Amino acid sequence: MTTLPKDLPAHEIGPGLRGFWQALPREGRFLLSTVALQHLGRGMTLPFTVIYLHEVRHFSLDAAGTIMALLALVAAVMAGPMGSLTDRVGARWMLIASGVCQSLGAIALAFATALPLAVTGAVFMGLSASIGWSAGNTFISALVRGPLRQRYFGVNFALLNLGIGVGGLIAGVFVDVHSPITFEVIFIVDAVLVLIPGIWLLGPLRHVHARATRPDEDGSAASYATVLRLPGMRWVLLLAVVTSFIGYGQLEAGIPAFARTVSEVDTGVIGLAFAANTAVIVMLQFWVLQRIEGHRRTRVGLIMLAIWAVAWLALGVSGLLPASLMAAVLVIAFLALFGLGETLLQPTLPAITNDMAPDHLRGRVNAAQSTAFMSGGVLGPIAAGVLLERDLVVLFIAVVLGGMALATWVLVRLEQIISPEVNGVTSPRAATMDAPVP
């Protein structure tokens, strides 16, 4: 793995965002500097892809949900090979390839007047996702280690959502289902902005290849079988599947479709809801990071699930008040509460995964989690499309709440298996070991 300046232990990292920024190595600052901008275009398309396919290109909800599921299926199937490739060639080149695939996918969807081109766009975007998850987390883990890593994941997620939320707000005002060109424009903007990280990856970060070799003293093979034998890894993968199904698997399909067809709110309200989601994440993420540091990550996950349960109940109630002001308020409240839960999940689950991963398996470990996460993303849009197309609204909400009960059980089980250090509780001895070498 590329040698970088050693990170500071927790007690030497200054307070607030300024202390975090000063503790970062130069490379980490470069990587964070364009996160919001590169995701602005994605924010424009994320809330409206299903609406675009259904109301502008006139695909059925079943077909639109299946296209989104295909994206996740490609990501899930290809994540394993892409994770192995990340360990071999390094995360930097894989991130560049991910950006190119995402750009090609966005261009294809922009002009998807027929099913084959829509499928092509979904395949390219799925391939990008299969690369981006493992390569992105591997690259971050090459830049920052120790207590700073959880904070980095959280701040990165907040900036990502800043771009997505601002993009969603802009698109909510701009797009018009009666004017296909407005949707074509936002997909083209996405295709351009997603290539921005290449400026750093081909320039000041070109020395950070994020590629590791197996230590001589480690007799284990670099394989996915070895990954699955890591303590707690299988439970982490199950948790990724379930949280994806009940959360992110619904973000592009179930939630917008429910809001439009059941709650009967307009696209402007959906844009505002995603903006509220972003505002919560951006305003509260660092505050949350400061309060969860040193606490067991599994218990932070349990709090997240409780918040999400309240959010889904609010969305369910909005369906009982269609086309009303209260329905609009509840849809916005849903995504705001969902965002609060995200501020708890996103710093902790990637930190658990990468803290349990040896360097030479990091690409594969992140790819395994990506596969699990995308598997939930395959099931989520299909379930939403099938149930909502048939007006099985109560069953849809019940399935999601059942998934939360399953995730609760998994978190309780995971806490019994992983070490306190992996679970975010740093011992004094560990803190001393993380201290800079004189």
Stockholm file with secondary structure:
# STOCKHOLM 1.0

chainA/1-438         MTTLPKDLPAHEIGPGLRGFWQALPREGRFLLSTVALQHLGRGMTLPFTVIYLHEVRHFSLDAAGTIMALLALVAAVMAGPMGSLTDRVGARWMLIASGVCQSLGAIALAFATALPLAVTGAVFMGLSASIGWSAGNTFISALVRGPLRQRYFGVNFALLNLGIGVGGLIAGVFVDVHSPITFEVIFIVDAVLVLIPGIWLLGPLRHVHARATRPDEDGSAASYATVLRLPGMRWVLLLAVVTSFIGYGQLEAGIPAFARTVSEVDTGVIGLAFAANTAVIVMLQFWVLQRIEGHRRTRVGLIMLAIWAVAWLALGVSGLLPASLMAAVLVIAFLALFGLGETLLQPTLPAITNDMAPDHLRGRVNAAQSTAFMSGGVLGPIAAGVLLERDLVVLFIAVVLGGMALATWVLVRLEQIISPEVNGVTSPRAATMDAPVP
#=GR chainA/1-438 SS CCCCCCCCCGGGSCSHHHHHHHHSCHHHHHHHHTHHHHTHHHHHHGGGHHHIIIIISCCCHHHHHHHHHHHHHHHHHHHHHHHHHHHHHCHHHHHHHHHHHHHHHHHHHHTCCSHHHHHHHHHHHHHHHHHHHHHHHHHHHHHCCTTHHHHHHHHHHHHHHHHHHHHHHHHHHHCBTTBHHHHHHHHHHHHHHTTTTHHHHTTTTTTCCCCCCCCTTCCSCSSHHHHHTSTTHHHHHHHHHHHIIIIIHHHTTHHHHHHHHTSCCCHHHHHHHHHHHHHHHHHHHHHHHHHHTTSCHHHHHHHHHHHHHHHHHHHHHHTTSTTSHHHHHHHHHHHHHHHHHHHHHHHHHHHHHHHSSCGGGHHHHHHHHHHHHHHHHHHHHHHHHHHHHTTCHHHHHHHHHHHHHHHHHHHHHHHTTSCTTTTTCCCHHHHHHHSCCC
#=GC SS_cons         CCCCCCCCCGGGSCSHHHHHHHHSCHHHHHHHHTHHHHTHHHHHHGGGHHHIIIIISCCCHHHHHHHHHHHHHHHHHHHHHHHHHHHHHCHHHHHHHHHHHHHHHHHHHHTCCSHHHHHHHHHHHHHHHHHHHHHHHHHHHHHCCTTHHHHHHHHHHHHHHHHHHHHHHHHHHHCBTTBHHHHHHHHHHHHHHTTTTHHHHTTTTTTCCCCCCCCTTCCSCSSHHHHHTSTTHHHHHHHHHHHIIIIIHHHTTHHHHHHHHTSCCCHHHHHHHHHHHHHHHHHHHHHHHHHHTTSCHHHHHHHHHHHHHHHHHHHHHHTTSTTSHHHHHHHHHHHHHHHHHHHHHHHHHHHHHHHSSCGGGHHHHHHHHHHHHHHHHHHHHHHHHHHHHTTCHHHHHHHHHHHHHHHHHHHHHHHTTSCTTTTTCCCHHHHHHHSCCC
//
